[in-house]
Every structure is written in structure tokens, then in C-alpha cells.
Amino acid sequence: MTIIFIHLKVAPSKIGSVLNEIKKIDYIKEAHVVTGDYDIIAKLETPDASLASKIIIEHILKLDGVERSSSSIVLPQTD
């Protein structure tokens, strides 16, 4: 399982519509408007990293209003 937190900078007038569209995407488990350097954070869980990459590039980054993104991949816990 690949878990990625996606941080999005969005045009102010598009935050609501981008949030609604992100929530419709398969494998998105959560999405929220946040404060700070980014406007939206979303949690993406996929069976593998290649599918996650495809969703980010082909769906999320193409949404009208998305200006930039930063992604954080969750690393497996080691004991």
C-alpha cells in the first residue's frame, strides 16, 4: 500500500471546487482545506506508487485552479 499526502496551492476562487473534485477521485481517503503555505491537503492511498503517480499527474494536477503541489510519501515503519 502506498500512502501519499498531497499539498496543493490553489487559486483562491477555486478552492471549493478543487476540494469537491478531489474528493470524487478514486483512492482519495481524505481532503481538507488548511492554513499555511498550501490551501488543500489530501490523503491518497493506492496499491502501488505507479498508480499514485498516474492519479496525481493525470487527475489532480490537471484540475482547474491548481497552481502547484508538493507530495509526501509515507515511509514504512521500521522497528
N, C-alpha and C positions, 0 to 999 in steps of 0.2 A: 504494500500500500504506500503510495506517495501522497504526502500532505504538504501543501504549499499555502502560505499566506500571501495574498496579492494585495499590494498597497497601490491605490490609484489616485492620481491627481486629475481632477475633473473640472471642466468649465463650470462656474458657479450656477449658471442657469440650467445645467444638465444633470446635476447631482441626483435629483429624484428619479429621473427617467433612467439614468445609468444604473442606479441601485435596483430598480424594478427589473430591468433587463438581465442584470447579473443573477438575480435570484431565480430566474427562469432557466438558467443554464444547467444542464446535467452535471452532476458531481460537485456543484457548489453546495456546501453544507451550511454556511452562514455568510451573511454580508451585512455590513453596518456602516453608517456614516460616522466618522470620527473626527476628532480635533488633531491639530498638529500639521506636519508637512504634507500629509495626504488627506484626501477627503473621504475615501471609502477603503475599507479593508474587507477582504473576502477570504474564506477558507475553502480551498479546493482539495478534494480527496479523490484520487484516481488509482486504478490498479497498477499503473506504471508511469514513469516520468515522461515517456514519449507521448502518451495521451494527454497528460497535463500540459505539455508544451503546445500541442495542437490546439487545445481549448484556449489557452492564453493568447496565442498568436492569431488564430483564425476567428475567434469569437470575441473575447474580452477587449483586446486592443483595437478591434475594428468598430467598437461601439462609438456612436457619435457623442462627442464631448470628452472622451478620454484623451488627456494630454500627455501623460507619462505614467510609468509604472515601475514598481520595484517588487521583486518576489523573494520570499524567504522560504527555503526548503527545510522542512523539519527533518533533522537527522535522527537515525535510530538511536535509542538509548543503549549505552554500553555499561556493563557492570564491572 
